[in-house]
Amino acid sequence: MSMKRTRRRFSNEFKAKVAIEALKERQTLSELATTFEIHPNQISQWKREFLENADKAFGTGGKDKDTSEADQEKLYSKIGKLEVENDFLKKSLWRTGL
């Protein structure tokens, strides 16, 4: 009677860690496979995917730019509100003589 082996799932953080170690080339794929208890082919695949998606680490043009502009507008609005509150508090303290 054979036992059915469940498929292991790895987090993105773990995959990135393994891929980075493979890129460092301090250990062979076989050594890394033993260390992380995964097949060397899996390490090669994660390394390839990591390199193919490396440009995403620094953001992409359109969508991120729109999002950052919206965030920037919110921050400017918040700064304006805080300046008004700050001025109000300064005037209130000045009137009370503190």
MDTraj code that builds the backbone (N, CA, C; nanometers):
import mdtraj as md
import numpy as np

residues = "MET SER MET LYS ARG THR ARG ARG ARG PHE SER ASN GLU PHE LYS ALA LYS VAL ALA ILE GLU ALA LEU LYS GLU ARG GLN THR LEU SER GLU LEU ALA THR THR PHE GLU ILE HIS PRO ASN GLN ILE SER GLN TRP LYS ARG GLU PHE LEU GLU ASN ALA ASP LYS ALA PHE GLY THR GLY GLY LYS ASP LYS ASP THR SER GLU ALA ASP GLN GLU LYS LEU TYR SER LYS ILE GLY LYS LEU GLU VAL GLU ASN ASP PHE LEU LYS LYS SER LEU TRP ARG THR GLY LEU".split()
xyz = np.array([
    [0.0836, -0.1173, 0.0000],
    [0.0000, 0.0000, 0.0000],
    [0.0885, 0.1242, 0.0000],
    [0.0771, 0.2059, -0.1005],
    [0.1591, 0.3263, -0.1069],
    [0.0821, 0.4456, -0.0524],
    [0.1553, 0.5320, 0.0129],
    [0.0932, 0.6526, 0.0680],
    [0.1016, 0.7638, -0.0350],
    [-0.0064, 0.8346, -0.0467],
    [-0.0081, 0.9465, -0.1401],
    [0.0649, 1.0635, -0.0765],
    [0.1606, 1.1192, -0.1476],
    [0.2401, 1.2296, -0.0963],
    [0.1704, 1.3612, -0.1325],
    [0.1516, 1.4454, -0.0325],
    [0.0871, 1.5735, -0.0593],
    [0.1886, 1.6706, -0.1193],
    [0.1390, 1.7554, -0.2039],
    [0.2230, 1.8530, -0.2717],
    [0.2621, 1.9640, -0.1749],
    [0.3912, 1.9923, -0.1690],
    [0.4367, 2.0996, -0.0812],
    [0.4194, 2.2333, -0.1512],
    [0.3865, 2.3350, -0.0724],
    [0.3717, 2.4709, -0.1251],
    [0.4740, 2.5595, -0.0566],
    [0.5350, 2.6445, -0.1355],
    [0.6391, 2.7322, -0.0822],
    [0.5963, 2.8778, -0.0969],
    [0.6297, 2.9577, 0.0030],
    [0.5949, 3.1000, -0.0005],
    [0.6833, 3.1723, -0.1015],
    [0.6372, 3.2864, -0.1467],
    [0.7166, 3.3667, -0.2398],
    [0.8478, 3.4087, -0.1751],
    [0.8449, 3.4358, -0.0455],
    [0.9663, 3.4755, 0.0253],
    [1.0704, 3.3635, 0.0237],
    [1.0231, 3.2407, 0.0444],
    [1.1133, 3.1265, 0.0428],
    [1.1732, 3.1073, -0.0962],
    [1.0890, 3.1166, -0.1982],
    [1.1370, 3.1016, -0.3363],
    [1.2417, 3.2069, -0.3686],
    [1.2167, 3.3319, -0.3278],
    [1.3118, 3.4399, -0.3537],
    [1.4427, 3.4135, -0.2806],
    [1.4334, 3.3670, -0.1572],
    [1.5541, 3.3377, -0.0782],
    [1.6393, 3.2318, -0.1478],
    [1.5745, 3.1258, -0.1939],
    [1.6458, 3.0177, -0.2629],
    [1.7068, 3.0697, -0.3932],
    [1.6302, 3.1480, -0.4688],
    [1.6793, 3.2019, -0.5959],
    [1.7998, 3.2927, -0.5736],
    [1.7950, 3.3749, -0.4705],
    [1.9071, 3.4649, -0.4406],
    [2.0308, 3.3844, -0.4024],
    [2.0119, 3.2815, -0.3219],
    [2.1256, 3.1959, -0.2858],
    [2.1851, 3.1302, -0.4098],
    [2.0997, 3.0895, -0.5034],
    [2.1488, 3.0282, -0.6274],
    [2.2266, 3.1307, -0.7098],
    [2.1795, 3.2552, -0.7105],
    [2.2488, 3.3594, -0.7862],
    [2.3851, 3.3941, -0.7260],
    [2.3969, 3.3800, -0.5963],
    [2.5241, 3.4092, -0.5294],
    [2.6329, 3.3108, -0.5700],
    [2.5915, 3.1911, -0.6102],
    [2.6817, 3.0850, -0.6564],
    [2.7881, 3.0491, -0.5531],
    [2.7540, 3.0548, -0.4266],
    [2.8459, 3.0130, -0.3209],
    [2.8415, 2.8620, -0.3023],
    [2.7272, 2.8025, -0.3423],
    [2.7079, 2.6583, -0.3330],
    [2.6572, 2.6078, -0.4674],
    [2.6801, 2.4806, -0.4930],
    [2.6279, 2.4209, -0.6159],
    [2.4772, 2.3998, -0.6013],
    [2.4111, 2.3750, -0.7129],
    [2.2680, 2.3468, -0.7082],
    [2.2385, 2.2253, -0.6214],
    [2.3249, 2.1251, -0.6287],
    [2.3056, 2.0050, -0.5474],
    [2.3156, 2.0368, -0.3987],
    [2.4121, 2.1195, -0.3622],
    [2.4276, 2.1590, -0.2220],
    [2.3067, 2.2398, -0.1741],
    [2.2619, 2.3324, -0.2587],
    [2.1438, 2.4112, -0.2235],
    [2.0198, 2.3224, -0.2111],
    [2.0084, 2.2251, -0.3014],
    [1.8946, 2.1337, -0.2983],
    [1.8926, 2.0556, -0.1673],
    [2.0082, 2.0132, -0.1224],
    [2.0175, 1.9419, 0.0049],
    [1.9839, 2.0352, 0.1208],
    [2.0380, 2.1553, 0.1172],
    [2.0142, 2.2528, 0.2241],
    [1.8658, 2.2849, 0.2382],
    [1.7994, 2.3119, 0.1251],
    [1.6595, 2.3546, 0.1282],
    [1.5601, 2.2400, 0.1091],
    [1.6125, 2.1192, 0.0905],
    [1.5303, 1.9983, 0.0741],
    [1.4322, 2.0090, -0.0430],
    [1.4848, 2.0527, -0.1569],
    [1.4064, 2.0589, -0.2796],
    [1.4931, 2.0102, -0.3949],
    [1.4308, 1.9826, -0.5065],
    [1.5028, 1.9291, -0.6226],
    [1.5826, 2.0407, -0.6910],
    [1.7025, 2.0096, -0.7409],
    [1.7836, 2.1105, -0.8105],
    [1.7110, 2.1758, -0.9287],
    [1.6273, 2.1001, -0.9996],
    [1.5524, 2.1574, -1.1113],
    [1.4573, 2.2671, -1.0636],
    [1.4021, 2.2487, -0.9440],
    [1.3109, 2.3483, -0.8878],
    [1.3869, 2.4785, -0.8597],
    [1.5089, 2.4648, -0.8106],
    [1.5917, 2.5824, -0.7837],
    [1.6213, 2.6557, -0.9137],
    [1.6536, 2.5813, -1.0174],
    [1.6816, 2.6426, -1.1477],
    [1.5596, 2.7170, -1.2007],
    [1.4420, 2.6585, -1.1837],
    [1.3192, 2.7223, -1.2309],
    [1.2936, 2.8520, -1.1542],
    [1.3062, 2.8485, -1.0205],
    [1.2827, 2.9689, -0.9404],
    [1.3845, 3.0778, -0.9718],
    [1.5093, 3.0366, -0.9982],
    [1.6137, 3.1328, -1.0340],
    [1.5782, 3.2002, -1.1666],
    [1.5337, 3.1214, -1.2626],
    [1.4958, 3.1746, -1.3939],
    [1.3771, 3.2716, -1.3801],
    [1.2754, 3.2325, -1.3035],
    [1.1592, 3.3194, -1.2820],
    [1.1987, 3.4482, -1.2108],
    [1.2885, 3.4355, -1.1150],
    [1.3360, 3.5522, -1.0398],
    [1.4026, 3.6524, -1.1344],
    [1.4887, 3.6027, -1.2211],
    [1.5588, 3.6901, -1.3151],
    [1.4635, 3.7505, -1.4181],
    [1.3652, 3.6732, -1.4635],
    [1.2690, 3.7234, -1.5617],
    [1.1819, 3.8353, -1.5052],
    [1.1588, 3.8327, -1.3748],
    [1.0717, 3.9315, -1.3111],
    [1.1481, 4.0363, -1.2302],
    [1.2784, 4.0416, -1.2456],
    [1.3600, 4.1349, -1.1674],
    [1.3213, 4.2803, -1.1922],
    [1.2770, 4.3132, -1.3133],
    [1.2411, 4.4518, -1.3447],
    [1.1220, 4.4999, -1.2619],
    [1.0385, 4.4091, -1.2144],
    [0.9214, 4.4466, -1.1351],
    [0.9595, 4.4945, -0.9954],
    [1.0789, 4.4630, -0.9521],
    [1.1235, 4.5054, -0.8200],
    [1.1345, 4.6574, -0.8118],
    [1.1548, 4.7222, -0.9241],
    [1.1710, 4.8671, -0.9272],
    [1.0486, 4.9372, -0.9831],
    [0.9386, 4.8658, -0.9928],
    [0.8135, 4.9254, -1.0379],
    [0.8042, 4.9307, -1.1887],
    [0.6808, 4.9559, -1.2325],
    [0.6560, 4.9700, -1.3751],
    [0.6027, 5.1095, -1.4008],
    [0.5965, 5.1473, -1.5227],
    [0.5592, 5.2831, -1.5597],
    [0.4206, 5.3285, -1.5220],
    [0.3206, 5.2996, -1.6015],
    [0.1892, 5.3596, -1.5944],
    [0.1128, 5.3489, -1.4647],
    [0.0757, 5.2323, -1.4264],
    [-0.0154, 5.2144, -1.3133],
    [0.0454, 5.2664, -1.1831],
    [0.1693, 5.2332, -1.1558],
    [0.2338, 5.2782, -1.0326],
    [0.2451, 5.4295, -1.0278],
    [0.2696, 5.4905, -1.1442],
    [0.2828, 5.6358, -1.1486],
    [0.1502, 5.7020, -1.1126],
    [0.0394, 5.6511, -1.1665],
    [-0.0926, 5.7054, -1.1343],
    [-0.1220, 5.6917, -0.9864],
    [-0.0888, 5.5760, -0.9319],
    [-0.1125, 5.5507, -0.7900],
    [-0.0302, 5.6464, -0.7048],
    [0.0955, 5.6665, -0.7402],
    [0.1793, 5.7540, -0.6589],
    [0.1324, 5.8996, -0.6691],
    [0.0809, 5.9399, -0.7848],
    [0.0287, 6.0759, -0.7983],
    [-0.0956, 6.0945, -0.7118],
    [-0.1804, 5.9923, -0.7070],
    [-0.2996, 5.9992, -0.6217],
    [-0.2592, 6.0051, -0.4749],
    [-0.1618, 5.9244, -0.4387],
    [-0.1121, 5.9261, -0.3008],
    [-0.0509, 6.0613, -0.2671],
    [0.0205, 6.1191, -0.3621],
    [0.0837, 6.2484, -0.3416],
    [-0.0228, 6.3564, -0.3179],
    [-0.1311, 6.3524, -0.3939],
    [-0.2398, 6.4488, -0.3748],
    [-0.3012, 6.4355, -0.2358],
    [-0.3200, 6.3129, -0.1906],
    [-0.3737, 6.2898, -0.0564],
    [-0.2798, 6.3475, 0.0492],
    [-0.1496, 6.3262, 0.0295],
    [-0.0521, 6.3777, 0.1261],
    [-0.0510, 6.5304, 0.1285],
    [-0.0591, 6.5937, 0.0119],
    [-0.0641, 6.7397, 0.0077],
    [-0.1891, 6.7920, 0.0788],
    [-0.2993, 6.7235, 0.0590],
    [-0.4237, 6.7618, 0.1254],
    [-0.4084, 6.7502, 0.2766],
    [-0.3486, 6.6413, 0.3208],
    [-0.3278, 6.6193, 0.4642],
    [-0.2348, 6.7260, 0.5220],
    [-0.1303, 6.7610, 0.4486],
    [-0.0375, 6.8658, 0.4947],
    [-0.1112, 6.9978, 0.5111],
    [-0.1963, 7.0293, 0.4141],
    [-0.2749, 7.1525, 0.4217],
    [-0.3631, 7.1552, 0.5453],
    [-0.4315, 7.0458, 0.5732],
    [-0.5177, 7.0377, 0.6911],
    [-0.4361, 7.0537, 0.8189],
    [-0.3209, 6.9890, 0.8227],
    [-0.2367, 6.9980, 0.9421],
    [-0.1836, 7.1400, 0.9628],
    [-0.1507, 7.2089, 0.8538],
    [-0.1043, 7.3475, 0.8655],
    [-0.2145, 7.4367, 0.9215],
    [-0.3381, 7.4163, 0.8757],
    [-0.4514, 7.4947, 0.9263],
    [-0.4703, 7.4671, 1.0755],
    [-0.4660, 7.3394, 1.1147],
    [-0.4803, 7.3048, 1.2558],
    [-0.3673, 7.3641, 1.3387],
    [-0.2467, 7.3590, 1.2864],
    [-0.1296, 7.4130, 1.3557],
    [-0.1453, 7.5642, 1.3765],
    [-0.1867, 7.6348, 1.2729],
    [-0.2086, 7.7797, 1.2847],
    [-0.3162, 7.8106, 1.3877],
    [-0.4230, 7.7320, 1.3870],
    [-0.5318, 7.7514, 1.4826],
    [-0.4810, 7.7335, 1.6262],
    [-0.4035, 7.6291, 1.6467],
    [-0.3512, 7.6036, 1.7807],
    [-0.2535, 7.7113, 1.8253],
    [-0.1704, 7.7597, 1.7338],
    [-0.0774, 7.8684, 1.7673],
    [-0.1551, 7.9922, 1.8110],
    [-0.2593, 8.0270, 1.7370],
    [-0.3408, 8.1445, 1.7703],
    [-0.4111, 8.1244, 1.9046],
    [-0.4599, 8.0032, 1.9286],
    [-0.5283, 7.9741, 2.0555],
    [-0.4323, 7.9874, 2.1738],
    [-0.3103, 7.9366, 2.1567],
    [-0.2102, 7.9496, 2.2640],
    [-0.1692, 8.0953, 2.2847],
    [-0.1572, 8.1695, 2.1754],
    [-0.1179, 8.3091, 2.1871],
    [-0.2230, 8.3889, 2.2621],
    [-0.3507, 8.3589, 2.2379],
    [-0.4609, 8.4282, 2.3027],
    [-0.4668, 8.3962, 2.4530],
    [-0.4291, 8.2742, 2.4889],
    [-0.4339, 8.2360, 2.6300],
    [-0.3091, 8.2809, 2.7049],
    [-0.2096, 8.3266, 2.6329],
    [-0.0875, 8.3786, 2.6953],
    [0.0145, 8.2727, 2.7318],
    [0.0039, 8.1535, 2.6768],
    [0.0999, 8.0494, 2.7064],
    [0.2147, 8.0619, 2.6168],
])
top = md.Topology()
chain = top.add_chain()
for i, resn in enumerate(residues, 1):
    res = top.add_residue(resn, chain, resSeq=i)
    for name in ("N", "CA", "C"):
        top.add_atom(name, md.element.get_by_symbol(name[0]), res)
traj = md.Trajectory(xyz[None], top)
